């Protein structure tokens, strides 16, 4: 049984982009993959002749097979030894695939991933605090040609170096901060409940939960009774290194433990209605946990609920209500119909979960059949 995998050779932390660029000696043999806003605001003075590929031109949604094929094609125009991806989960996931592909199409990579050997270096620098992609071997892709969202994973997709730079996150819009950090919270919970979890992964998972929930509490408290947005933002930025580390902890936990039904169900909402990944996870989060509790209220979920109740200062019986009450002060939860989901979508969503998300559903705390998945969608509708 695999107890723990930590992919990157090392994890670095720098206060500023300038410090990172000097330490990693950015230069003409690098291909920096990023977005225009990050390039203009942070990177341009420190590139030292590095090649740049801006992914904005391919679209602003989560990675699709079409986008990645276009990026793979355009990357061939550059001569480089190392890819340095600086961005959110989409930028990092796409860069992993480009680094591994060596010019091959995304479908070839997915169909024959074990045959691919990466020949260029890979450095991953997150600009959100949620995906943990910088420390995992996983990339999530919307396979538009097949009409589903899926994840691919392989050891060649681990970065050589993961780099945390809080300066890159200080200007995050509140909504992006919350959706990304919620993704990390879900990673920590799902991987801790997974049958693949180990004492090592749970060590990281529970610490990530403590850091994220405690961070939310500090941000809410800083805003005072009126919820002052600027005071909250100041406190958030003070805690940004902690949120980045918590995201890494959660990533390390789920790279071995795996994500499960929350992600499998959320992919349907994100794939059809383009809801940000962390927000779609939140839409499913406690609905899945409540159904786990109906089936098997003892075991690891009882420990999890006890930990969360201790953090939230509430009775275990009220833990999911209290967790939502806290999160809703920062990002209100919506019912599925508020995103445009129709009742006619629910059987289609259920079928897609059961037929396309077996990789994730294997990691559920307890098995969920189609009737149970449909029930969860109905309850959240």
Helices and strands as residue ranges (DSSP letters): E 10-14, H 17-24, E 30-34, H 36-38, I 39-43, G 44-46, E 51-54, G 55-58, H 65-75, E 82-87, H 89-101, H 106-111, G 113-115, E 121-126, G 133-135, E 138-143, E 148-153, G 155-157, E 161-165, G 166-169, H 174-193, H 199-222, H 229-238, H 240-257, H 261-273, H 277-295, H 300-312, G 316-318, H 319-328, G 336-339, H 343-356, H 358-361, H 370-380
